[in-house]
């Protein structure tokens, strides 16, 4: 592998020269060059055991997704990245056209339902070694009933960093979905439910008092960077500079700019400290 793969050489070089330096920072997770090399190399060794040269990688952005991609490249396989938000039928058509040998999934993500409340995962089962090529069904079980409702349960496989799901219900010829918007006729995966089983609140954030600041409307500390009238078009209309902060917001106030900036926040740090705030969230 060392003689034929320059990508391998680069990863190995960085791992040897900067073993403890951060190679990846993702959400609350940090990965060193040494760990990135070891995980990618281990994935490559596993993939090299399988025949076939074309592998599709499917799933949302995550560290495992990166390792899957790096490992596939190190193994000398062709990589096809599949858009995570493609409809299932579109995704399957693409995979057939390009002749994919295997599919690697970074998570067992979407949950869709079939007749009689059977849940079907719209992502391939994610084993520890990450080699995926078939879909899996999860049967919902009726646990109890009362005079109004039936209650169904299903178990989602654990050990996943991030889970997105929604329900699809069939009754005769009627089909509806259930997601963050409630019952809908069509599902938009943007509104899938989300679970992050491995999430932990950082120690520095526990018990802290957050103060949310919408910067443009907090304090104008530097008038030189104010947005001027008709300086540019926003949502089809010219921008409006607001000079009187005491006037009532307009119906389309989204296109009006008050001039608040980071310098204004700095100027009010004593005020924020007196409030007892410990962490600031900017919008």
Order of alpha helices (4+ residues) and beta strands (2+ residues): alpha-beta-beta-alpha-beta-alpha-beta-alpha-beta-beta-beta-beta-beta-beta-beta-beta-beta-beta-beta-beta-beta-beta-beta-beta-beta-alpha-alpha-beta
